[in-house]
Amino acid sequence: MVAGETVALSNGKLLERLLTLKMLREDIPKQSHYYYWGNKPKRNPDLTKATFITDLIPVAESRLENIK
């Protein structure tokens, strides 16, 4: 995302993309059986992946606040 560029995605699509980026950064598999009873695997985000997510989160937060 270029600085000052607006995000043209709908709210649902933006949140879906943020979730996908979070899963990519934290190596979370898409299988539903990822979570185990008891001890959950420790997540170590790879901050070199999808570095622009930190720019998108405030956009999504402001859109969610406007829904209220």
Jmol script that loads the backbone (N, CA, C; Angstrom):
load data "model"
ATOM      1  N   MET A   1       0.844  -1.174   0.000  1.00  0.00           N
ATOM      2  CA  MET A   1       0.000   0.000   0.000  1.00  0.00           C
ATOM      3  C   MET A   1       0.889   1.237   0.000  1.00  0.00           C
ATOM      4  N   VAL A   2       0.619   2.100  -0.902  1.00  0.00           N
ATOM      5  CA  VAL A   2       1.371   3.347  -1.002  1.00  0.00           C
ATOM      6  C   VAL A   2       0.812   4.329   0.021  1.00  0.00           C
ATOM      7  N   ALA A   3       1.684   5.097   0.641  1.00  0.00           N
ATOM      8  CA  ALA A   3       1.257   6.066   1.655  1.00  0.00           C
ATOM      9  C   ALA A   3       0.205   7.003   1.081  1.00  0.00           C
ATOM     10  N   GLY A   4      -0.892   7.160   1.815  1.00  0.00           N
ATOM     11  CA  GLY A   4      -1.960   8.044   1.374  1.00  0.00           C
ATOM     12  C   GLY A   4      -2.975   7.382   0.476  1.00  0.00           C
ATOM     13  N   GLU A   5      -2.742   6.155   0.057  1.00  0.00           N
ATOM     14  CA  GLU A   5      -3.675   5.441  -0.808  1.00  0.00           C
ATOM     15  C   GLU A   5      -4.870   4.965   0.014  1.00  0.00           C
ATOM     16  N   THR A   6      -6.066   5.069  -0.532  1.00  0.00           N
ATOM     17  CA  THR A   6      -7.251   4.626   0.189  1.00  0.00           C
ATOM     18  C   THR A   6      -7.520   3.151  -0.084  1.00  0.00           C
ATOM     19  N   VAL A   7      -8.120   2.486   0.881  1.00  0.00           N
ATOM     20  CA  VAL A   7      -8.458   1.078   0.754  1.00  0.00           C
ATOM     21  C   VAL A   7      -9.874   1.002   0.195  1.00  0.00           C
ATOM     22  N   ALA A   8     -10.026   0.360  -0.964  1.00  0.00           N
ATOM     23  CA  ALA A   8     -11.317   0.302  -1.640  1.00  0.00           C
ATOM     24  C   ALA A   8     -12.075  -0.991  -1.354  1.00  0.00           C
ATOM     25  N   LEU A   9     -11.576  -1.832  -0.472  1.00  0.00           N
ATOM     26  CA  LEU A   9     -12.238  -3.089  -0.153  1.00  0.00           C
ATOM     27  C   LEU A   9     -13.441  -2.844   0.745  1.00  0.00           C
ATOM     28  N   SER A  10     -14.447  -3.713   0.628  1.00  0.00           N
ATOM     29  CA  SER A  10     -15.576  -3.640   1.551  1.00  0.00           C
ATOM     30  C   SER A  10     -15.093  -4.052   2.940  1.00  0.00           C
ATOM     31  N   ASN A  11     -15.876  -3.743   3.965  1.00  0.00           N
ATOM     32  CA  ASN A  11     -15.469  -4.051   5.340  1.00  0.00           C
ATOM     33  C   ASN A  11     -15.213  -5.540   5.537  1.00  0.00           C
ATOM     34  N   GLY A  12     -16.120  -6.373   5.059  1.00  0.00           N
ATOM     35  CA  GLY A  12     -15.962  -7.818   5.221  1.00  0.00           C
ATOM     36  C   GLY A  12     -14.720  -8.342   4.526  1.00  0.00           C
ATOM     37  N   LYS A  13     -14.463  -7.876   3.316  1.00  0.00           N
ATOM     38  CA  LYS A  13     -13.291  -8.330   2.563  1.00  0.00           C
ATOM     39  C   LYS A  13     -12.012  -7.847   3.226  1.00  0.00           C
ATOM     40  N   LEU A  14     -12.015  -6.627   3.760  1.00  0.00           N
ATOM     41  CA  LEU A  14     -10.842  -6.103   4.455  1.00  0.00           C
ATOM     42  C   LEU A  14     -10.517  -6.953   5.685  1.00  0.00           C
ATOM     43  N   LEU A  15     -11.560  -7.290   6.476  1.00  0.00           N
ATOM     44  CA  LEU A  15     -11.333  -8.118   7.662  1.00  0.00           C
ATOM     45  C   LEU A  15     -10.873  -9.526   7.287  1.00  0.00           C
ATOM     46  N   GLU A  16     -11.428 -10.062   6.208  1.00  0.00           N
ATOM     47  CA  GLU A  16     -10.997 -11.386   5.738  1.00  0.00           C
ATOM     48  C   GLU A  16      -9.520 -11.365   5.336  1.00  0.00           C
ATOM     49  N   ARG A  17      -9.108 -10.323   4.649  1.00  0.00           N
ATOM     50  CA  ARG A  17      -7.704 -10.208   4.233  1.00  0.00           C
ATOM     51  C   ARG A  17      -6.791 -10.043   5.439  1.00  0.00           C
ATOM     52  N   LEU A  18      -7.221  -9.261   6.434  1.00  0.00           N
ATOM     53  CA  LEU A  18      -6.405  -9.093   7.643  1.00  0.00           C
ATOM     54  C   LEU A  18      -6.232 -10.423   8.366  1.00  0.00           C
ATOM     55  N   LEU A  19      -7.299 -11.211   8.441  1.00  0.00           N
ATOM     56  CA  LEU A  19      -7.204 -12.519   9.084  1.00  0.00           C
ATOM     57  C   LEU A  19      -6.246 -13.424   8.308  1.00  0.00           C
ATOM     58  N   THR A  20      -6.335 -13.406   6.986  1.00  0.00           N
ATOM     59  CA  THR A  20      -5.436 -14.217   6.161  1.00  0.00           C
ATOM     60  C   THR A  20      -3.987 -13.796   6.356  1.00  0.00           C
ATOM     61  N   LEU A  21      -3.738 -12.490   6.412  1.00  0.00           N
ATOM     62  CA  LEU A  21      -2.374 -11.996   6.628  1.00  0.00           C
ATOM     63  C   LEU A  21      -1.856 -12.393   8.003  1.00  0.00           C
ATOM     64  N   LYS A  22      -2.719 -12.333   9.017  1.00  0.00           N
ATOM     65  CA  LYS A  22      -2.320 -12.744  10.367  1.00  0.00           C
ATOM     66  C   LYS A  22      -1.954 -14.223  10.373  1.00  0.00           C
ATOM     67  N   MET A  23      -2.753 -15.035   9.693  1.00  0.00           N
ATOM     68  CA  MET A  23      -2.476 -16.474   9.632  1.00  0.00           C
ATOM     69  C   MET A  23      -1.159 -16.734   8.898  1.00  0.00           C
ATOM     70  N   LEU A  24      -0.894 -15.976   7.862  1.00  0.00           N
ATOM     71  CA  LEU A  24       0.356 -16.104   7.116  1.00  0.00           C
ATOM     72  C   LEU A  24       1.554 -15.737   7.985  1.00  0.00           C
ATOM     73  N   ARG A  25       1.457 -14.632   8.706  1.00  0.00           N
ATOM     74  CA  ARG A  25       2.560 -14.165   9.557  1.00  0.00           C
ATOM     75  C   ARG A  25       2.858 -15.107  10.708  1.00  0.00           C
ATOM     76  N   GLU A  26       1.798 -15.743  11.259  1.00  0.00           N
ATOM     77  CA  GLU A  26       1.970 -16.579  12.445  1.00  0.00           C
ATOM     78  C   GLU A  26       1.976 -18.064  12.125  1.00  0.00           C
ATOM     79  N   ASP A  27       2.038 -18.410  10.842  1.00  0.00           N
ATOM     80  CA  ASP A  27       2.049 -19.811  10.400  1.00  0.00           C
ATOM     81  C   ASP A  27       0.904 -20.620  11.009  1.00  0.00           C
ATOM     82  N   ILE A  28      -0.291 -20.043  10.998  1.00  0.00           N
ATOM     83  CA  ILE A  28      -1.475 -20.733  11.502  1.00  0.00           C
ATOM     84  C   ILE A  28      -2.070 -21.511  10.335  1.00  0.00           C
ATOM     85  N   PRO A  29      -2.176 -22.828  10.456  1.00  0.00           N
ATOM     86  CA  PRO A  29      -2.760 -23.606   9.358  1.00  0.00           C
ATOM     87  C   PRO A  29      -4.260 -23.344   9.243  1.00  0.00           C
ATOM     88  N   LYS A  30      -4.812 -23.591   8.058  1.00  0.00           N
ATOM     89  CA  LYS A  30      -6.228 -23.345   7.824  1.00  0.00           C
ATOM     90  C   LYS A  30      -7.113 -24.482   8.325  1.00  0.00           C
ATOM     91  N   GLN A  31      -6.533 -25.604   8.729  1.00  0.00           N
ATOM     92  CA  GLN A  31      -7.332 -26.722   9.211  1.00  0.00           C
ATOM     93  C   GLN A  31      -8.005 -26.364  10.525  1.00  0.00           C
ATOM     94  N   SER A  32      -9.231 -26.805  10.690  1.00  0.00           N
ATOM     95  CA  SER A  32      -9.984 -26.476  11.896  1.00  0.00           C
ATOM     96  C   SER A  32      -9.487 -27.247  13.119  1.00  0.00           C
ATOM     97  N   HIS A  33      -8.724 -28.311  12.923  1.00  0.00           N
ATOM     98  CA  HIS A  33      -8.237 -29.094  14.062  1.00  0.00           C
ATOM     99  C   HIS A  33      -6.895 -28.579  14.587  1.00  0.00           C
ATOM    100  N   TYR A  34      -6.570 -27.336  14.269  1.00  0.00           N
ATOM    101  CA  TYR A  34      -5.311 -26.741  14.703  1.00  0.00           C
ATOM    102  C   TYR A  34      -5.236 -26.617  16.222  1.00  0.00           C
ATOM    103  N   TYR A  35      -6.345 -26.239  16.842  1.00  0.00           N
ATOM    104  CA  TYR A  35      -6.328 -26.043  18.291  1.00  0.00           C
ATOM    105  C   TYR A  35      -6.494 -27.374  19.002  1.00  0.00           C
ATOM    106  N   TYR A  36      -5.667 -27.579  19.984  1.00  0.00           N
ATOM    107  CA  TYR A  36      -5.664 -28.829  20.723  1.00  0.00           C
ATOM    108  C   TYR A  36      -6.217 -28.594  22.112  1.00  0.00           C
ATOM    109  N   TRP A  37      -6.711 -29.638  22.733  1.00  0.00           N
ATOM    110  CA  TRP A  37      -7.120 -29.550  24.120  1.00  0.00           C
ATOM    111  C   TRP A  37      -5.877 -29.354  24.964  1.00  0.00           C
ATOM    112  N   GLY A  38      -5.926 -28.475  25.909  1.00  0.00           N
ATOM    113  CA  GLY A  38      -4.780 -28.259  26.785  1.00  0.00           C
ATOM    114  C   GLY A  38      -3.824 -27.234  26.205  1.00  0.00           C
ATOM    115  N   ASN A  39      -2.612 -27.655  25.938  1.00  0.00           N
ATOM    116  CA  ASN A  39      -1.561 -26.742  25.480  1.00  0.00           C
ATOM    117  C   ASN A  39      -1.724 -26.395  24.009  1.00  0.00           C
ATOM    118  N   LYS A  40      -1.788 -25.102  23.734  1.00  0.00           N
ATOM    119  CA  LYS A  40      -1.842 -24.640  22.357  1.00  0.00           C
ATOM    120  C   LYS A  40      -0.412 -24.360  21.900  1.00  0.00           C
ATOM    121  N   PRO A  41      -0.116 -24.620  20.638  1.00  0.00           N
ATOM    122  CA  PRO A  41       1.222 -24.295  20.142  1.00  0.00           C
ATOM    123  C   PRO A  41       1.503 -22.800  20.263  1.00  0.00           C
ATOM    124  N   LYS A  42       2.720 -22.436  20.622  1.00  0.00           N
ATOM    125  CA  LYS A  42       3.091 -21.038  20.771  1.00  0.00           C
ATOM    126  C   LYS A  42       3.244 -20.407  19.389  1.00  0.00           C
ATOM    127  N   ARG A  43       2.692 -19.218  19.236  1.00  0.00           N
ATOM    128  CA  ARG A  43       2.793 -18.499  17.963  1.00  0.00           C
ATOM    129  C   ARG A  43       3.938 -17.510  18.029  1.00  0.00           C
ATOM    130  N   ASN A  44       4.747 -17.516  17.008  1.00  0.00           N
ATOM    131  CA  ASN A  44       5.849 -16.564  16.885  1.00  0.00           C
ATOM    132  C   ASN A  44       5.687 -15.835  15.560  1.00  0.00           C
ATOM    133  N   PRO A  45       5.102 -14.635  15.585  1.00  0.00           N
ATOM    134  CA  PRO A  45       4.896 -13.920  14.329  1.00  0.00           C
ATOM    135  C   PRO A  45       6.208 -13.620  13.621  1.00  0.00           C
ATOM    136  N   ASP A  46       6.202 -13.814  12.308  1.00  0.00           N
ATOM    137  CA  ASP A  46       7.339 -13.440  11.476  1.00  0.00           C
ATOM    138  C   ASP A  46       7.063 -12.022  10.978  1.00  0.00           C
ATOM    139  N   LEU A  47       7.675 -11.051  11.616  1.00  0.00           N
ATOM    140  CA  LEU A  47       7.398  -9.652  11.319  1.00  0.00           C
ATOM    141  C   LEU A  47       7.903  -9.204   9.957  1.00  0.00           C
ATOM    142  N   THR A  48       8.636 -10.058   9.253  1.00  0.00           N
ATOM    143  CA  THR A  48       9.098  -9.718   7.909  1.00  0.00           C
ATOM    144  C   THR A  48       8.043 -10.040   6.857  1.00  0.00           C
ATOM    145  N   LYS A  49       7.007 -10.804   7.224  1.00  0.00           N
ATOM    146  CA  LYS A  49       5.926 -11.139   6.292  1.00  0.00           C
ATOM    147  C   LYS A  49       4.818 -10.104   6.415  1.00  0.00           C
ATOM    148  N   ALA A  50       4.304  -9.660   5.286  1.00  0.00           N
ATOM    149  CA  ALA A  50       3.163  -8.737   5.233  1.00  0.00           C
ATOM    150  C   ALA A  50       3.344  -7.570   6.190  1.00  0.00           C
ATOM    151  N   THR A  51       4.420  -6.856   6.040  1.00  0.00           N
ATOM    152  CA  THR A  51       4.732  -5.748   6.952  1.00  0.00           C
ATOM    153  C   THR A  51       3.695  -4.627   6.896  1.00  0.00           C
ATOM    154  N   PHE A  52       2.937  -4.555   5.825  1.00  0.00           N
ATOM    155  CA  PHE A  52       1.936  -3.501   5.660  1.00  0.00           C
ATOM    156  C   PHE A  52       0.678  -3.740   6.491  1.00  0.00           C
ATOM    157  N   ILE A  53       0.581  -4.878   7.166  1.00  0.00           N
ATOM    158  CA  ILE A  53      -0.604  -5.158   7.986  1.00  0.00           C
ATOM    159  C   ILE A  53      -0.773  -4.100   9.079  1.00  0.00           C
ATOM    160  N   THR A  54       0.329  -3.558   9.569  1.00  0.00           N
ATOM    161  CA  THR A  54       0.244  -2.527  10.608  1.00  0.00           C
ATOM    162  C   THR A  54      -0.384  -1.237  10.074  1.00  0.00           C
ATOM    163  N   ASP A  55      -0.338  -1.031   8.754  1.00  0.00           N
ATOM    164  CA  ASP A  55      -0.998   0.129   8.145  1.00  0.00           C
ATOM    165  C   ASP A  55      -2.485  -0.127   7.934  1.00  0.00           C
ATOM    166  N   LEU A  56      -2.857  -1.390   7.728  1.00  0.00           N
ATOM    167  CA  LEU A  56      -4.249  -1.726   7.453  1.00  0.00           C
ATOM    168  C   LEU A  56      -5.104  -1.847   8.714  1.00  0.00           C
ATOM    169  N   ILE A  57      -4.502  -2.215   9.822  1.00  0.00           N
ATOM    170  CA  ILE A  57      -5.270  -2.421  11.057  1.00  0.00           C
ATOM    171  C   ILE A  57      -5.995  -1.140  11.499  1.00  0.00           C
ATOM    172  N   PRO A  58      -5.342   0.030  11.516  1.00  0.00           N
ATOM    173  CA  PRO A  58      -6.077   1.248  11.905  1.00  0.00           C
ATOM    174  C   PRO A  58      -7.232   1.574  10.951  1.00  0.00           C
ATOM    175  N   VAL A  59      -7.073   1.258   9.671  1.00  0.00           N
ATOM    176  CA  VAL A  59      -8.154   1.488   8.699  1.00  0.00           C
ATOM    177  C   VAL A  59      -9.349   0.625   9.065  1.00  0.00           C
ATOM    178  N   ALA A  60      -9.097  -0.649   9.346  1.00  0.00           N
ATOM    179  CA  ALA A  60     -10.172  -1.573   9.710  1.00  0.00           C
ATOM    180  C   ALA A  60     -10.822  -1.163  11.032  1.00  0.00           C
ATOM    181  N   GLU A  61     -10.023  -0.740  11.997  1.00  0.00           N
ATOM    182  CA  GLU A  61     -10.580  -0.308  13.287  1.00  0.00           C
ATOM    183  C   GLU A  61     -11.491   0.891  13.126  1.00  0.00           C
ATOM    184  N   SER A  62     -11.090   1.857  12.321  1.00  0.00           N
ATOM    185  CA  SER A  62     -11.918   3.050  12.134  1.00  0.00           C
ATOM    186  C   SER A  62     -13.204   2.704  11.414  1.00  0.00           C
ATOM    187  N   ARG A  63     -13.145   1.776  10.465  1.00  0.00           N
ATOM    188  CA  ARG A  63     -14.372   1.359   9.767  1.00  0.00           C
ATOM    189  C   ARG A  63     -15.313   0.632  10.724  1.00  0.00           C
ATOM    190  N   LEU A  64     -14.768  -0.191  11.606  1.00  0.00           N
ATOM    191  CA  LEU A  64     -15.604  -0.900  12.571  1.00  0.00           C
ATOM    192  C   LEU A  64     -16.262   0.064  13.543  1.00  0.00           C
ATOM    193  N   GLU A  65     -15.545   1.102  13.940  1.00  0.00           N
ATOM    194  CA  GLU A  65     -16.113   2.094  14.849  1.00  0.00           C
ATOM    195  C   GLU A  65     -17.251   2.855  14.183  1.00  0.00           C
ATOM    196  N   ASN A  66     -17.153   3.075  12.875  1.00  0.00           N
ATOM    197  CA  ASN A  66     -18.188   3.806  12.140  1.00  0.00           C
ATOM    198  C   ASN A  66     -19.455   2.977  11.951  1.00  0.00           C
ATOM    199  N   ILE A  67     -19.365   1.655  12.100  1.00  0.00           N
ATOM    200  CA  ILE A  67     -20.525   0.797  11.957  1.00  0.00           C
ATOM    201  C   ILE A  67     -21.473   0.977  13.133  1.00  0.00           C
ATOM    202  N   LYS A  68     -20.917   1.247  14.305  1.00  0.00           N
ATOM    203  CA  LYS A  68     -21.722   1.340  15.536  1.00  0.00           C
ATOM    204  C   LYS A  68     -22.793   2.366  15.443  1.00  0.00           C
TER     205      LYS A  68
END
end "model"
wireframe off; spacefill off
backbone 0.3
color backbone group
